[in-house]
Amino acid sequence: MSKPRIYLAGPIGFMSFEDATAWRNKATKLLAEFNIAAYSPMRKKNFLSGETSLPSRPNVADHPLATSKGIMARDHRDCVTADAVLFNFSGVTRISLGSAMEMAWCFDRHIPTVVVSEKDNPNISHPMAHEAVNFRVDTLEEGIELIRTIVLPESEAV
């Protein structure tokens, strides 16, 4: 059996490279302990390291993965082929349009979603976003635990 695939969704635009990657790196390590593969939209984008406010517009760098077509193609594939998607909106006060699209893709394909955020986070406060979310938890660790429970057989999830 192949490893379960988890897509790590959440805001990127207007964040520093460090903020956009730190939680994803932590989640990747925690999931790997249980033989779960994590797919980050920031993977292989080290050419953006050092950025203090990542752009949220098309063609942000002279690299195929940073064009609007490149971002859309890879993120869409990663999202719709995932066994579950972990969204992290913790501490985020700005609405992420990319994350909203990913949430809609998940809803359309019946892909389980786990959101880490405050209860009143603007990314899940719209009625449609609220209904698209399967689970909401307060911490990344709770989110990882819930992902494990969703994608692993009972004997491995304990």
C-alpha positions in Angstrom: 0.0 0.0 0.0 1.3 3.5 -0.9 1.7 6.2 1.7 -1.3 8.4 2.3 -0.9 11.8 0.7 -1.7 15.0 2.6 -1.7 18.4 1.0 -0.6 21.3 3.3 -2.8 24.3 2.4 -2.9 27.8 3.8 -1.9 31.3 3.0 1.3 32.2 1.3 0.9 35.6 -0.2 1.9 38.5 2.0 3.7 36.1 4.3 7.5 35.8 4.7 9.1 32.7 3.2 10.0 31.6 6.7 6.3 31.9 8.0 5.0 30.1 4.9 7.4 27.2 5.2 7.9 26.8 9.0 4.6 25.2 9.9 4.7 23.1 6.7 8.2 21.8 7.5 7.0 20.9 11.0 3.8 19.1 9.7 5.9 17.2 7.1 8.2 15.9 9.9 5.3 14.9 12.2 3.4 13.2 9.4 6.6 11.3 8.2 6.8 9.7 11.6 3.6 7.8 10.6 4.6 7.1 7.0 2.3 9.8 5.7 3.5 11.9 2.7 3.1 15.6 2.9 2.9 17.8 -0.2 3.7 21.5 0.3 3.0 24.2 -2.2 6.3 25.7 -1.1 8.5 22.7 -2.0 11.3 23.4 -4.4 10.8 27.1 -4.0 13.9 27.9 -2.0 14.6 30.6 -4.6 12.1 32.6 -2.7 14.0 32.3 0.6 14.7 35.6 2.3 11.5 37.1 1.0 9.8 39.0 3.8 6.5 39.4 2.0 5.7 36.9 -0.7 3.9 38.3 -3.6 0.3 37.2 -4.2 0.3 38.1 -7.9 1.1 36.1 -11.1 4.6 35.4 -12.3 6.3 36.4 -9.0 9.8 35.1 -10.1 11.6 34.0 -13.2 10.9 30.3 -12.4 8.2 28.0 -13.8 6.9 27.1 -10.3 6.3 30.8 -9.6 4.1 31.6 -12.6 0.4 31.7 -12.2 0.1 28.7 -14.5 2.8 26.8 -12.6 1.2 27.6 -9.2 -2.3 26.6 -10.4 -1.2 23.4 -12.1 0.8 21.9 -9.3 -1.3 23.1 -6.4 -4.5 21.8 -8.1 -2.9 18.4 -8.8 -1.6 18.1 -5.3 -4.9 19.1 -3.7 -7.2 16.9 -5.8 -5.0 13.8 -5.5 -4.6 14.1 -1.7 -6.2 11.7 0.7 -6.9 14.6 3.0 -6.0 18.3 3.2 -4.6 20.1 6.2 -5.3 23.9 6.2 -3.5 26.1 8.6 -5.1 29.5 9.2 -3.9 29.9 12.7 -3.3 33.6 13.5 -4.2 34.6 9.9 -6.4 37.7 9.6 -6.4 38.1 5.8 -8.6 36.0 3.5 -6.5 33.7 1.3 -8.2 33.3 -2.2 -5.9 30.5 -3.1 -6.9 28.6 0.0 -10.5 29.3 -0.7 -10.1 27.7 -4.2 -8.4 24.6 -2.6 -11.2 24.3 -0.1 -13.8 24.3 -2.9 -11.8 21.7 -4.8 -11.8 19.5 -1.7 -15.5 19.9 -1.2 -16.2 19.1 -4.9 -14.1 15.9 -4.7 -15.2 14.8 -1.2 -11.6 15.1 0.1 -11.6 15.4 3.9 -10.4 18.8 5.2 -8.9 19.6 8.6 -8.6 23.3 9.4 -6.3 24.7 12.1 -7.7 28.1 13.2 -9.5 30.2 15.7 -13.2 29.7 15.6 -13.8 33.2 14.2 -11.1 33.1 11.5 -12.2 35.0 8.4 -11.2 32.1 6.1 -13.9 29.9 7.5 -16.5 32.5 8.5 -18.4 32.7 5.2 -21.4 30.2 5.2 -20.0 28.3 2.2 -16.5 28.0 3.6 -18.0 26.9 6.9 -19.9 24.1 5.2 -16.9 23.1 3.2 -14.8 22.4 6.3 -15.1 18.9 7.7 -13.1 19.5 10.9 -11.7 22.5 12.8 -9.1 22.3 15.6 -7.1 24.8 17.6 -3.5 23.5 17.1 -1.3 22.0 14.4 -0.7 19.0 16.7 -4.5 18.4 17.0 -4.7 18.7 13.2 -1.9 16.2 12.6 -3.6 13.7 15.0 -6.9 14.1 13.3 -5.3 13.6 9.8 -3.7 10.4 11.2 -7.1 9.2 12.4 -8.7 9.9 9.0 -6.1 8.3 6.7 -4.6 5.5 8.6 -6.2 2.1 9.5 -7.1 1.8 13.2 -4.1 -0.3 14.0 -1.7 2.4 12.7 -3.6 5.5 13.9 -3.3 4.6 17.6 
